Amino acid sequence: MFTVMVVGIIIVIVVLILAVTTTSKAYTYKHTVDSLENNPYVDQEEREKQADDPKA
């Protein structure tokens, strides 16, 4: 009974440490966003808007 309890506590501690390190690495990751100048879909959307709206 004592060995099962110790093994269970060790497993819980290892999982907790892995979760904390993974979360801290995820928060330190620098996310970037592509600029609009290099986005080919922006020009396509503008052309579609102009084709749909003859006033513009």
Secondary structure, DSSP 8 states (H G I E B T S, - for coil): -HHHHHHHHHHHHHHHHHHHHHHHHHHH-------GGG-HHHHHHHHHHHHH-TT-
